[in-house]
Amino acid sequence: MPKLSLVESPTPSSLPRSYPEDLEPAIQAELAALAEIERHHEVLCARLNGWTGPQAIRERLLHGLEQDRQEQRQPHVLRLGDLHQRMIATMLRDRRALH
Protein backbone atom coordinates (compact mmCIF):
# COMPACT_ATOMS: atom_id res chain seq x y z
CA MET A 1 0.00 0.00 0.00
CA PRO A 2 1.61 3.31 -1.06
CA LYS A 3 2.14 5.94 1.56
CA LEU A 4 0.76 9.41 1.02
CA SER A 5 2.89 12.48 1.41
CA LEU A 6 1.67 15.40 3.50
CA VAL A 7 0.46 17.19 0.38
CA GLU A 8 -1.34 14.20 -1.09
CA SER A 9 -4.60 12.85 0.15
CA PRO A 10 -6.92 10.27 -1.25
CA THR A 11 -9.86 11.60 -3.18
CA PRO A 12 -13.24 10.91 -1.61
CA SER A 13 -14.08 8.49 -4.42
CA SER A 14 -10.89 6.48 -3.74
CA LEU A 15 -11.69 5.95 -0.06
CA PRO A 16 -13.43 2.71 0.79
CA ARG A 17 -17.08 3.31 1.48
CA SER A 18 -18.32 1.24 4.36
CA TYR A 19 -21.75 2.83 4.71
CA PRO A 20 -24.77 3.16 2.43
CA GLU A 21 -24.50 5.83 -0.24
CA ASP A 22 -27.67 7.55 0.95
CA LEU A 23 -26.10 8.45 4.30
CA GLU A 24 -23.72 11.12 3.06
CA PRO A 25 -26.36 13.24 1.28
CA ALA A 26 -28.71 12.84 4.24
CA ILE A 27 -26.00 13.97 6.66
CA GLN A 28 -25.10 16.90 4.42
CA ALA A 29 -28.76 17.93 4.21
CA GLU A 30 -29.13 17.90 8.00
CA LEU A 31 -25.90 19.86 8.47
CA ALA A 32 -27.06 22.39 5.87
CA ALA A 33 -30.40 22.76 7.68
CA LEU A 34 -28.60 23.33 10.99
CA ALA A 35 -26.29 25.88 9.37
CA GLU A 36 -29.28 27.76 7.96
CA ILE A 37 -30.98 27.78 11.36
CA GLU A 38 -27.78 29.20 12.91
CA ARG A 39 -27.42 31.82 10.18
CA HIS A 40 -31.03 32.94 10.60
CA HIS A 41 -30.66 33.06 14.39
CA GLU A 42 -27.51 35.18 14.14
CA VAL A 43 -29.23 37.64 11.80
CA LEU A 44 -32.19 38.01 14.14
CA CYS A 45 -29.96 38.42 17.19
CA ALA A 46 -27.86 41.04 15.43
CA ARG A 47 -30.99 42.98 14.55
CA LEU A 48 -32.27 42.74 18.08
CA ASN A 49 -28.92 43.77 19.56
CA GLY A 50 -29.07 46.88 17.40
CA TRP A 51 -32.53 47.72 18.71
CA THR A 52 -32.64 50.64 21.11
CA GLY A 53 -35.72 49.54 23.04
CA PRO A 54 -35.84 48.64 26.72
CA GLN A 55 -33.24 46.12 27.88
CA ALA A 56 -35.82 43.93 29.65
CA ILE A 57 -37.83 43.51 26.45
CA ARG A 58 -34.67 42.84 24.43
CA GLU A 59 -33.62 40.13 26.86
CA ARG A 60 -37.07 38.54 26.76
CA LEU A 61 -37.02 38.59 22.95
CA LEU A 62 -33.50 37.13 22.87
CA HIS A 63 -34.65 34.35 25.18
CA GLY A 64 -37.57 33.66 22.83
CA LEU A 65 -35.23 33.56 19.84
CA GLU A 66 -33.02 31.06 21.65
CA GLN A 67 -36.02 28.86 22.45
CA ASP A 68 -37.13 29.01 18.80
CA ARG A 69 -33.61 28.11 17.70
CA GLN A 70 -33.50 25.08 19.99
CA GLU A 71 -36.93 23.91 18.80
CA GLN A 72 -35.90 24.26 15.15
CA ARG A 73 -32.60 22.45 15.72
CA GLN A 74 -33.98 19.51 17.68
CA PRO A 75 -35.40 17.41 14.82
CA HIS A 76 -32.23 17.88 12.78
CA VAL A 77 -29.94 16.97 15.67
CA LEU A 78 -32.05 13.87 16.36
CA ARG A 79 -31.94 12.92 12.68
CA LEU A 80 -28.16 13.32 12.65
CA GLY A 81 -27.98 11.04 15.68
CA ASP A 82 -30.06 8.43 13.86
CA LEU A 83 -27.87 8.71 10.77
CA HIS A 84 -24.75 8.38 12.92
CA GLN A 85 -26.13 5.26 14.60
CA ARG A 86 -26.97 3.81 11.19
CA MET A 87 -23.47 4.54 9.95
CA ILE A 88 -21.85 2.93 13.00
CA ALA A 89 -24.12 -0.13 12.79
CA THR A 90 -23.29 -0.57 9.11
CA MET A 91 -19.56 -0.19 9.69
CA LEU A 92 -19.63 -2.70 12.56
CA ARG A 93 -21.64 -5.16 10.50
CA ASP A 94 -19.22 -4.82 7.58
CA ARG A 95 -16.25 -5.21 9.92
CA ARG A 96 -17.72 -8.42 11.37
CA ALA A 97 -18.33 -9.74 7.87
CA LEU A 98 -14.63 -9.29 7.06
CA HIS A 99 -13.48 -11.35 10.05
N, C-alpha and C positions, 0 to 999 in steps of 0.2 A: 504494500500500500504506500503510495508516494506521500511524502510529507509536504505540507503547505508552508510556504514562507509567510512572513508576517504581512506581506502585501497581497497575498493570494488568499482567496477564500472560495469555498465551493459555492456554485450558484444554487439557488433554491431548488431548481429542477434536478440537480445532481445529488441532492441529499436524499437518503432513503426516507420514504414516507411510511410511517408506521401507524397512521391514523387515517380514517376515512377522509376522502377529498372534500366532503361537504363541511367539515369542521372549520377549516381555515376561513372560508368566506363567512361562515356564521359568526366566528369569533371576531373577524374584522368588522362585520356589521354591528355587533354589539359594542365594540370599542368605539366605532364611529358615532353611534348613538350617544354613548357616554360623553364623548368629546363635545358633541353638539349641546348636550345638556349643560356641561361645564361652561362652554362659550356663552350660551344664552344667560346663564346665571351671573357670569362675570359682567356682562353688558348691563344687566339690570342692577346689579350692585353698584357699578360705577355711576350709573345714572342717579341712583338713590343717594350715593355718597356726595354727589354734587348738588343735591337738593338742599335748599336753605331753610326748610321747615323745622319744626320743633324736634329736638333730639329724641324725645320719648317716642314720638310717632315714627321717626326714622328707624329707631331700634326695633320697634314692633314690626315694621314692614320688612326689615332685614331678617328678622326671625321667621316671618312668614315665607320669605323667599327661600330661606334655608330649608324649611319644612317641605316646600314645594320641590326643591331640588332633590331632597332625599327620597320623596315619593316617586319622582320621575326616574331616579336612578335605580331604585330597588328591583324592578322587574329585569332590568338589563344585567345588574350584578348577579342576580339569581340565575339568569340564563347563562351567563359566563361560567358560573360555578357548575352548572349542569354540563356544559360543553367541556369544561376541564375534567370533570369526573369521567365523561365519555372517552375523552382522549386518553386518560390514564388507564381506564379499563381496557381499552383497545390495545394500548402499548403493552400492558401486562399480559394480556391474552396472547399477543403475537410473540412476546418473549418466551412464554411457556411453550408455545408451539415449536420454537426453535430448539428447545432443550429436550 
